[in-house]
């Protein structure tokens, strides 16, 4: 024997015949054999989105319809500005949510918080086929939601323009009553005092509420003197012409009505003309008089619709 003898390299054991053979891919991940099922990962937020997405979008469309109906009802019945704004905001909200998921994120309402590997698996052929199958329903729902938002916007814009008043519960001969339904006489309002009154058949209807004030001095122009009782007893709408809040305060020292929402102030001696704050128009004056029994009654309706953007009342 010469020198050192080379020993043969040991032969590696053959791979287990029962284990699947995989080849590394370019990305370093082994390729799973065909037909192998991938174990589900608990807590995945996109597990069952395919089944619920069309219902989810359709649900928001129905919410938009409900908001549009509510907004139409609020406008038709003369509800407060806050109620109208809240109702008409619902179709806009529904449209924005549907638009966000179908156009911005393109996930059709799915909770796709995680990307990467799981999202790639969700985009397999069966997922794509399911998405294509549900697309018509989602598109119709999106179109319906957009239409609702457009109609709601048109109704809202209509409220911002000139309009004819719808009138109120006041009419010639309608008695003025308190919150308890008791009729008012001129003597029920002391000098420098104020009493809130309503039409006899519309107690607690805020749009019809008036503040009956006995001034300490004679009213001045442009007050409608023909609608003043005992030379100093006047009645003005209780709804602020700025944002529709109740004008709940009267300051006797300067005979001013005061709205606590945005500090609008009105001169009660001069037809409730605004003197301070954001209100741009006077409070409508309700012309009042007395009946044969000495009770206070309305001589007519308000000359303009109470509240913001009030138009001339149709007669």
C-alpha positions as CSV (number, residue, x, y, z in Angstrom):
1,X,0.0,0.0,0.0
2,X,1.3,3.3,-0.9
3,X,0.8,6.6,0.8
4,X,-2.7,7.4,2.1
5,X,-5.6,5.5,0.7
6,X,-8.6,7.6,-0.4
7,X,-11.8,6.6,1.2
8,X,-15.0,6.8,-0.9
9,X,-17.6,9.4,0.0
10,X,-20.6,8.1,1.8
11,X,-23.7,7.9,-0.4
12,X,-26.6,10.0,1.0
13,X,-29.7,8.1,1.8
14,X,-32.4,8.3,-0.8
15,X,-35.3,10.7,-0.1
16,X,-38.3,9.3,1.7
17,X,-40.5,7.7,-0.9
18,X,-43.6,8.9,1.0
19,X,-42.6,12.6,1.2
20,X,-43.6,14.9,-1.7
21,X,-40.7,16.1,-3.8
22,X,-40.4,19.8,-4.2
23,X,-38.1,22.0,-6.2
24,X,-37.2,25.5,-5.1
25,X,-38.6,28.3,-7.2
26,X,-37.0,31.6,-8.1
27,X,-38.4,33.2,-5.0
28,X,-37.0,30.6,-2.7
29,X,-40.4,29.1,-1.8
30,X,-41.1,25.4,-2.4
31,X,-43.9,24.6,-4.8
32,X,-46.7,22.6,-3.2
33,X,-47.8,19.5,-5.0
34,X,-51.0,19.7,-7.0
35,X,-54.1,19.0,-5.1
36,X,-52.5,19.7,-1.7
37,X,-54.7,21.7,0.6
38,X,-53.2,24.6,2.3
39,X,-53.9,24.7,6.1
40,X,-56.3,27.5,7.0
41,X,-54.9,30.3,9.1
42,X,-57.1,31.1,12.0
43,X,-58.3,34.7,12.4
44,X,-58.0,35.6,8.7
45,X,-60.2,38.7,8.2
46,X,-61.0,37.8,4.6
47,X,-62.2,34.2,5.0
48,X,-65.9,34.6,4.1
49,X,-66.1,38.0,2.4
50,X,-67.2,36.5,-0.9
51,X,-70.5,35.4,0.6
52,X,-71.3,38.6,2.4
53,X,-70.0,41.3,0.0
54,X,-73.1,41.7,-2.2
55,X,-75.4,41.7,0.8
56,X,-73.1,44.3,2.5
57,X,-73.3,46.7,-0.5
58,X,-77.0,46.1,-1.0
59,X,-77.5,46.9,2.7
60,X,-75.9,50.3,2.4
61,X,-78.1,51.0,-0.7
62,X,-81.2,50.3,1.4
63,X,-79.9,52.5,4.2
64,X,-79.5,55.3,1.6
65,X,-83.1,54.7,0.4
66,X,-84.3,55.0,4.0
67,X,-82.4,58.2,4.5
68,X,-83.7,59.7,1.3
69,X,-87.3,58.9,2.3
70,X,-86.7,60.4,5.7
71,X,-85.2,63.5,4.2
72,X,-88.2,63.9,1.9
73,X,-90.5,63.5,4.8
74,X,-88.6,66.1,6.9
75,X,-88.7,68.6,4.1
76,X,-92.4,68.0,3.3
77,X,-93.4,68.4,7.0
78,X,-91.3,71.4,7.7
79,X,-89.1,69.7,10.3
80,X,-86.2,71.6,11.9
81,X,-83.1,72.4,9.9
82,X,-81.1,69.9,12.0
83,X,-83.5,67.1,11.3
84,X,-83.5,67.8,7.5
85,X,-79.7,67.9,7.4
86,X,-79.3,64.7,9.4
87,X,-81.8,62.8,7.2
88,X,-80.3,64.1,3.9
89,X,-76.8,63.2,5.0
90,X,-77.6,59.5,5.1
91,X,-77.8,59.0,1.3
92,X,-74.4,60.9,0.9
93,X,-72.9,58.7,3.6
94,X,-74.1,55.5,1.9
95,X,-72.9,56.6,-1.5
96,X,-69.5,57.5,-0.1
97,X,-69.0,54.1,1.6
98,X,-70.0,52.2,-1.5
99,X,-67.8,54.3,-3.7
100,X,-64.9,53.9,-1.4
101,X,-65.0,50.1,-1.4
102,X,-65.9,49.6,-5.1
103,X,-63.6,52.3,-6.6
104,X,-60.9,53.3,-4.1
105,X,-60.0,50.0,-2.4
106,X,-61.8,47.7,-4.9
107,X,-62.5,45.2,-2.3
108,X,-66.3,45.2,-2.6
109,X,-66.7,45.6,1.2
110,X,-64.3,42.9,2.1
111,X,-62.1,43.2,5.3
112,X,-58.8,42.8,3.4
113,X,-56.5,44.1,6.1
114,X,-53.7,41.7,5.3
115,X,-51.9,41.5,2.0
116,X,-49.1,39.4,0.7
117,X,-49.3,35.6,0.7
118,X,-52.9,35.2,1.9
119,X,-54.2,37.8,-0.5
120,X,-52.4,36.0,-3.4
121,X,-54.1,32.8,-2.4
122,X,-57.5,34.6,-2.3
123,X,-56.9,35.6,-5.9
124,X,-56.9,32.1,-7.2
125,X,-59.1,31.1,-10.1
126,X,-62.1,30.3,-7.9
127,X,-62.0,33.7,-6.2
128,X,-61.8,35.5,-9.6
129,X,-64.7,33.5,-10.9
130,X,-66.8,34.4,-7.8
131,X,-65.9,38.0,-8.2
132,X,-66.9,38.1,-11.8
133,X,-70.2,36.4,-11.0
134,X,-71.2,38.9,-8.4
135,X,-70.0,42.0,-10.3
136,X,-73.5,42.8,-11.9
137,X,-75.1,43.0,-8.5
138,X,-72.4,45.2,-7.1
139,X,-72.4,47.5,-10.0
140,X,-76.2,47.9,-9.8
141,X,-75.9,48.6,-6.1
142,X,-73.3,51.2,-6.7
143,X,-75.3,52.9,-9.4
144,X,-78.4,52.9,-7.1
145,X,-76.3,54.4,-4.2
146,X,-74.9,57.1,-6.5
147,X,-78.4,57.9,-7.7
148,X,-79.6,58.2,-4.1
149,X,-76.8,60.6,-3.3
150,X,-77.5,62.7,-6.4
151,X,-81.2,63.0,-5.5
152,X,-80.4,63.8,-1.9
153,X,-78.0,66.5,-3.1
154,X,-80.6,68.1,-5.4
155,X,-83.2,68.1,-2.6
156,X,-80.6,69.8,-0.3
157,X,-79.6,72.4,-2.9
158,X,-83.3,73.2,-3.4
159,X,-83.5,74.2,0.3
160,X,-80.7,76.7,-0.3
161,X,-82.4,78.7,-3.0
162,X,-85.4,81.2,-2.9
163,X,-88.7,79.5,-2.1
164,X,-92.2,80.2,-1.4
165,X,-93.3,79.6,2.1
166,X,-95.7,76.8,2.9
167,X,-97.5,78.7,5.6
168,X,-97.9,77.5,9.2
169,X,-100.7,76.6,11.6
170,X,-101.5,80.3,12.1
171,X,-104.5,81.8,10.4
172,X,-107.0,84.6,11.1
173,X,-108.9,83.9,14.3
174,X,-106.6,81.1,15.6
175,X,-106.3,81.5,19.4
176,X,-102.9,81.9,21.1
177,X,-102.5,79.3,23.9
178,X,-99.8,78.3,26.4
179,X,-98.0,75.0,26.5
180,X,-100.8,73.8,28.8
181,X,-103.4,74.7,26.2
182,X,-104.7,77.7,28.2
183,X,-105.9,80.7,26.1
184,X,-104.0,84.0,26.6
185,X,-105.4,87.4,27.4
186,X,-103.4,90.6,27.0
187,X,-103.2,91.0,30.8
188,X,-101.4,87.7,31.1
189,X,-98.2,89.3,29.8
190,X,-96.7,91.8,32.3
191,X,-94.8,94.9,31.3
192,X,-91.3,93.8,30.2
193,X,-92.4,90.2,30.3
194,X,-92.6,87.5,27.6
195,X,-94.8,84.4,27.2
196,X,-94.3,81.6,24.6
197,X,-97.5,80.8,22.8
198,X,-98.7,78.3,20.1
199,X,-101.7,77.9,17.8
200,X,-104.5,76.2,19.7
201,X,-104.3,73.1,17.5
202,X,-100.6,72.9,17.1
203,X,-99.2,73.1,20.7
204,X,-95.5,72.2,20.9
205,X,-95.0,72.5,17.1
206,X,-91.8,74.4,17.3
207,X,-92.1,76.0,13.8
208,X,-95.3,77.7,14.9
209,X,-94.1,79.0,18.4
210,X,-94.1,82.7,19.0
211,X,-92.8,84.9,21.8
212,X,-95.5,87.4,23.0
213,X,-93.7,90.5,24.5
214,X,-95.1,93.5,26.3
215,X,-92.6,96.3,25.5
216,X,-91.7,99.1,27.9
217,X,-91.7,101.6,25.0
218,X,-93.8,102.0,21.9
219,X,-92.6,99.9,18.9
220,X,-90.9,101.6,16.1
221,X,-90.8,101.3,12.3
222,X,-90.7,98.8,10.5
223,X,-93.0,97.1,13.1
224,X,-96.4,96.2,11.7
225,X,-98.4,98.4,14.1
226,X,-101.7,97.0,12.8
227,X,-100.7,93.6,14.4
228,X,-99.9,95.1,17.9
229,X,-102.3,94.9,20.8
230,X,-102.6,97.7,23.5
231,X,-99.9,99.6,21.6
232,X,-97.0,97.5,23.0
233,X,-97.9,93.8,22.9
234,X,-96.1,92.2,20.0
235,X,-95.5,88.6,18.9
236,X,-92.5,87.3,16.9
237,X,-91.5,83.8,15.7
238,X,-89.4,81.9,18.1
239,X,-87.2,80.4,15.3
240,X,-83.9,82.1,14.7
241,X,-83.3,83.1,11.0
242,X,-79.7,82.0,11.2
243,X,-79.7,78.3,12.0
244,X,-83.2,77.5,13.2
245,X,-82.4,77.5,16.9
246,X,-85.1,78.6,19.4
247,X,-84.8,82.3,20.4
248,X,-85.4,81.5,24.0
249,X,-84.2,84.7,25.8
250,X,-85.5,88.2,26.2
251,X,-83.4,91.0,27.7
252,X,-85.7,93.7,29.1
253,X,-83.1,96.4,29.6
254,X,-82.7,97.0,25.9
255,X,-85.8,95.1,24.8
256,X,-83.8,92.6,22.7
257,X,-84.4,88.9,21.8
258,X,-81.4,86.7,22.1
259,X,-80.6,83.3,20.5
260,X,-78.2,81.3,22.6
261,X,-76.9,79.1,19.8
262,X,-74.8,81.7,18.0
263,X,-75.5,84.9,19.9
264,X,-77.8,86.5,17.3
265,X,-79.6,89.5,18.8
266,X,-82.9,91.1,17.6
267,X,-84.4,94.5,18.4
268,X,-88.0,93.7,19.6
269,X,-89.0,97.4,19.2
270,X,-88.0,97.5,15.5
271,X,-89.7,94.4,14.1
272,X,-87.1,92.0,15.6
273,X,-84.4,93.4,13.2
274,X,-81.0,91.7,13.9
275,X,-78.5,93.9,15.6
276,X,-75.7,91.5,16.4
277,X,-74.5,88.1,15.4
278,X,-74.8,85.9,12.3
279,X,-78.6,86.3,11.6
280,X,-79.2,88.2,8.4
281,X,-83.0,88.6,8.6
282,X,-85.6,89.7,11.2
283,X,-87.8,87.3,13.1
284,X,-91.2,87.2,11.4
285,X,-93.9,89.1,13.2
286,X,-97.2,87.4,13.9
287,X,-100.0,90.0,13.7
288,X,-102.2,89.6,16.7
289,X,-105.5,91.0,18.0
290,X,-108.3,90.1,20.4
291,X,-111.6,88.3,19.9
292,X,-115.0,89.3,21.3
293,X,-114.2,87.5,24.6
294,X,-110.9,89.5,25.0
295,X,-108.6,86.5,24.2
296,X,-105.5,86.9,21.9
297,X,-105.9,85.6,18.4
298,X,-103.9,85.7,15.2
299,X,-105.0,88.2,12.6
300,X,-103.1,86.3,9.9
301,X,-100.2,84.0,9.2
302,X,-96.6,85.0,9.3
303,X,-95.6,87.3,6.4
304,X,-92.7,84.9,5.7
305,X,-91.8,81.4,6.6
306,X,-90.1,81.2,10.0
307,X,-86.5,80.0,10.3
308,X,-83.5,80.2,7.9
309,X,-84.2,81.0,4.3
310,X,-87.8,81.7,4.8
311,X,-89.7,82.7,1.7
312,X,-92.8,84.9,1.3
313,X,-95.8,82.8,2.4
314,X,-98.3,81.9,-0.3
315,X,-101.8,83.3,0.4
